[in-house]
Amino acid sequence: MTRRADAADDDGSTRESGAARRDPAPDDPAFRLETQVGHLIRRVHQRNTEIFNTVMSRFSVTPTQFAALVTLLERGATPQNQLGRLTAMDPATIFGVVGRLMKRGFVRQSPVSADARLVAVSLTPEGERAARAMRAVAQEVSTRTLEPLSEEEARTFLAFLQRLG
């Protein structure tokens, strides 16, 4: 990127000359947004989120809330920071997710006896019922997302996603 010095006005103040703008990038005929991995992943994510919202609408949960609930169903009481790592959420996000699930009566927090600095999150009986009901229909989200692919393509695609993630 080329920059030229600012030009001085008659009063001694400076102004940025038009030439200080970035030079336009040369055209790259090989670059197409439609073939870029990030763009394609974002589009698939948008489609998957739309399908999730449709299939899971009766539960009124977000994908992150669902991930936390199912992880707790599978693992039992889990320290909140570990729950965040297991579900790929940063500390601020898992804090908000747990707070919203607590307000709905789906989870509770309790101190970890071995380390008073840690807080364990566990399902309430209502949360366990809800998580089981959600998990029972959740496969439909993946099935509908992968619908355009053959069974073999879907297996390969999922294997590649696991390697990338």
Secondary structure, DSSP 8 states (H G I E B T S, - for coil): ------EE-TTS-EE--GGGS-------TT--GGG-HHHHHHHHHHHHHHHHHHHTGGGT--HHHHHHHHHHHHH-SEEHHHHHHHTT--HHHHHHHHHHHHHTTSEEEEEETTEEEEEEEEE-HHHHHHHHHHHHHHHHHHHHHTTTS-HHHHHHHHHHHHHH-
